[in-house]
C-alpha cells in the first residue's frame, strides 16, 4: 500500500484522542492506502472527518518525502523505466530513473512513470501548431516544474515517490509528438508486458522505447509494432534518404534505418518493406533507459581527470 513504509507521523497524548469510528477508519484506509496506525491517528486528530484526515496524511507524507529526497539527492540513478504513451494524435515518451532494478519493478514506480507520461501528454494536447508534425523534448528541470491535475508539481510527486520506495529517483527526460492531417503515431516499449492487448491510451513501460510518426493509407498494427521493435533492437542513428545516403558495405555496420536488414525478415531492408506497404516514416525517437545517466557519469569522469 502507498506510504506503508512511513513511520508514525506524530505522537499524541491519549487526552486529545477522539474515539475512532470503524467505518471512517476503513474508508480512509481504502481511499489513501496509508497504514492502520497513521489513519487512526489522523481520524483522532480530526474528529473522524475523513476528508480532513486525508488532507493531513498527505501533508505529512509530502513533508517526509521531501526530507528523504534531500538526503538521497546525490545518489546515482542509472536504473529505471522508459514509458511510452500513445493517445490518438498525441505521443509522449519519458524516462524515469532510480537506483536499483528492484525498485524499477515496484508497482508504485510504474504508476509514477504512467503519471509523468500522462502529464506530458496533457501539455502536448494543449499545443497548437501549423503543419503535420510537432515534436519537443523536455529536460529534467522543465519536467519537474510541470503541474499535475491535482495542482502539485511533478517535483512534489517525485518527492512522494522517493519517500515511498526509499531510494533516489529522477525524472530524466521526455519527448512529445503531436501529428495533424494524415500522419499517425505508433509506440512500443521493450520488453512489453504480455497483458497488453492495446497500446492506445496505455503507458507501456520497459528498458527501451520508441515513438514513430508515419504516413500510411491503411492501418497495420502488426507492421507498425515490428518497425518499432526494429528501431529498438537495431538502434538506427538516422532515418536516411534514398539517393542521398548510401548503404554500408558491411550490413552489420549499417546505422541508416532504410538500409538496415529488417529485423523480422533479414532478406529485405527496411526501405524495401516500407515501399512494399506504402508506408513512409516521417520521424522517430528511441530511448534506452540509463543511457543519459551513463553519459553524465562519463562526462564527470573526464572533468575529474
N, C-alpha and C positions, 0 to 999 in steps of 0.2 A: 504494500500500500504506500501511497505517496507520503514522504517525510516520516516514515515509521522509524527512521534511524535518529531523528532528532531527540535530544534529551528533553527532560521535562522543562517547560519554559519558566515556570515560576513557582516558588514555594509559598503557599498561602496558609494563613492561620485558620484552624477549624472554626474560629469565631466568625469569620466572614464568609464561610461557605454556605450556600443555599442548598436545599435538597434538590438533587438532580432527578428529573423525570426520565424514566427508562425510554419512553418514546422519543423524547428530544435527543437523548444520547445516541440512540440507534440511527435517527435521522441525520444527525451531524456526522457520525462516523461514515455512513453510507455516502453522504454528499461530499465530504472532504478527503476521506482516506487517512486521516490522522489517527494516532494511537488512541486507545481507550482512555488512558490516563490524561492525555492532553485535552481530549474532547470533554471529559468530565470536569476538568479544571476550568475550561473556557465557559461551560454552562453554569458552573457555580459562581463564577465572577459576574455573569451577565443574566442572572435570574432566569435561566432556562430559555433565553431568547436565542434561537438557533442562528439567526442572521448576524446578530452582534457577536456571538461566539465564533462564528466562521470568520468574520472580519478580523477579530483579534488573533485567531490562529494564523491566518495568512500574514498578518503584520509581523508576528513573531518569527514565522518561518522565513519571511523575506529578510529580516534583520540577521538571523543566523546564517542564511545563505550568503549574504554579502560578506559577513565576517569570515566564513570559510573560503570564499572566493579570493579575498585579500591575502589570506595565509598561503594559498597554493598557487598564486598567480604566476610564479616563476618556473613552475614545473613544466617540462616538455610534454607537448600533446601531439604525438605522431600517429596515434591510432584514431579510430572513429568510423564515421559512415558518410557516404555520399547519398543525398536524397534527390530523387527526380520526380517532379510533378508535372503532368500534362493535363490541362483543363481547357478543352476546346482550342482556341487560338492562342492560349497562354501557356508558356513553359517556364519552369523555374528549377534550377539545379543548384544545390547547396552542399557545402562540406562543413561538417561539424566534427571537431576533434576532441579526443580525451586521452588519458594517459595509457590505458590498458585495453586490450581487446575484450576482456571480461566485461568492462563497463559498456563497451560498444554494443554488446549483445543484450544489455539491460533494456527492458521494455520502456522504462522512463526515458532513457536516452533516445530510443527510436521514436517515441511520441514527440520528443522535443525536436528532432530532425523534421518530422512532419509539420510541426508547428511553425518552424522557421521557413520551410518551403511555402506554406500557405500564406504567411505574412508577405513574403517576396512576391508571390503570385497576385496577392491583393493590390500591392503597389503597382505592379506591372499592368494590371487591369485598368488602372486609372490613367495610364499613359495614352495620349493622343498623338498620332503621327501620320504623315503622308507617305505613301509608298507601300511596299509589300512586306518589308521585314524591319522590325525594331529589335535591337539586341543591346543589352547593357550589363556591365559587371558591377558587383558591389564588393568592396573590400571590408575587412573586419570591423573597423571603426564605424563606417557608414551603416553596416548591418545592425550593430548593437544599438544604434540610435533610432531604428525603425520602431514604430509603435504597433503593438498588437491590438486586437479588437477590444481588450479589456482596459486599454489606455496606458498600460505599462510598456516600457521599452523592452526590446529583446535582451538588453543587458540585465534588466531586472529578472526576466525569466531564466536567463543563463545562470544568474546567482542562485536562484532556487534549485536549478538542476545540479549545480555543484554541491549545494548543501545536501541534496538527496543522495547522489551517487558517491560522495565523499572523496572525489579527486578533481583535479583541474580539468576544465573543458573550455573550448573556444569555438566561436562561430567564425570559421576561417575565411570563407568567400562564397559568392553566389553569382550565377549568370542567369539572366532572364531573357526570354524570347517572347515577341508578340508578332503575329502574322496577320495580314489582310488579304483580301481578294482571293486568289486561288491557291495560296500557299497553305501547307499543312505542317503539323508538328508531330514528331514521334520521339519517344524517350525510352530508355532502358537502364536498369541498374543491375550489376552483376556482383555476386550471384543473386539470381532472382528467386524470391520465395515461391515455393510450389503452390501455395494457396492463392496466388494472384491469377485471376481469370480475366480481368480487365484492367488496363493501365490508365483509363480515363478517370481523372479526379482521385487517383490513388497515389500516394507517395511511395514509390519504390525505393528501397534502401539496399545498399551494398558497398563494396570496397571500390567499385568503379561505376561510372555513369556517363551517359551521353544524351544529348538532345540534338535532333536532326530536323532542319527545316527543308522541305522538299515540295516539288510541284509534280502532280500526277493526276491523270484524268479518272483514275479509279482507286478504290481503297483496297489495299492488300496488306492486312495486318501482319501476316507471316513474313512477307518480304521486308517490310519496314523493320520488324524485330530483328531479322537476320542481318540487315545492313547496320543496325545499331550494334549488334553483337560483334560484327566485323570491326567496327571502329573501336570498340572497347578492346578487342583482342589484339588487333594489329597496330593500333595507335598511329594512324597516318598523320603526318605533320602538316599536310595541306590537301585541299580538295583536288587541285590540278585542273589543267585546261588542255583539251585535245589540240594538237598542232603547235602548242607552246611548250608544254612540259614533256620532255622525252622520258620514256621508261628506262630504268636501270638495267644493265646487262645481267646483274645478279638479282633475281627476284626477291631474295631474302633481304636485300638492302633497300628495297623499294619503300619510300615514305610518302609517295603521292597516291592518294586514295584511288583515283580512277585506274591506275596502273597496277595496283596490288592484286594478287591472286585472291579471288573471292573465297572467304573463309568456308562457306558451305559447299563450294564446288571449285576446286583449285584448277580445273581445266579452263575456267573462264576468269577474266578480270572483272573487277567491279564496274569499270566503264562499260564493258560488254553487257553485263547484267542490267545496268541502268538503261541502255539503249533498247534491249530486248523488251523491257517492261515499260518503256516510255515514261521513265521516272527521272527527274532532274533534282539532284541535291543542290540546294542553294547555299547552305551554310551548316556548320555543325560545331559542337563543343564537346570535349571529352575531359572528364575529371578522374584522377586517381587519388584515392584517399592517402594523405600523408605526404604527397609529393611537394607541396608548398613548404611544409614544416621541415622536410629534409633539405630543401634548397636554402631555407633560412639558416639551418644549422651549419651548412657548408659555408655560407657567407660569413657567419660568425667566426668559424674556424680560420678562414682566410684573413680576417681582420686581426685575429689574435696572433697570427704568425708574423 
